Amino acid sequence: MFDFFRTKPKKYTDLKAEEFKKGMTDKDAVIIDVRSPGEFQSEKIKGARNIDLMSRGFQAQLMNLPKNKKYYVYCRSGNRSGQACDLMSDMGFDQTYNLQGGVMRWPFDLA
């Protein structure tokens, strides 16, 4: 009758830091940091571009991205990046990867 507890299936993949780092080296990989510009300035994964999930123009910026690339998305904890991956999947991006645990669980160097 009611599907209050029914969750929609994920259309993106959660990756642990090691898998995420390996995937970032693919020639079609694009690394996106969805944190605020201030968070991005303080530390980031080398090669990442900042598209703030909370900004008004977030979806418009996504529309300008090619859909045939592989998108490696992260934030501080993995929550916002999961939301971003979900939104990207709904927009037709079929290769989106979320950094599980975000930069808090990133054991590698940050820029």
Helices and strands as residue ranges (DSSP letters): E 13-15, H 17-23, E 29-33, H 37-42, E 49-50, H 58-63, E 70-74, H 79-90, E 96-99, G 102-105
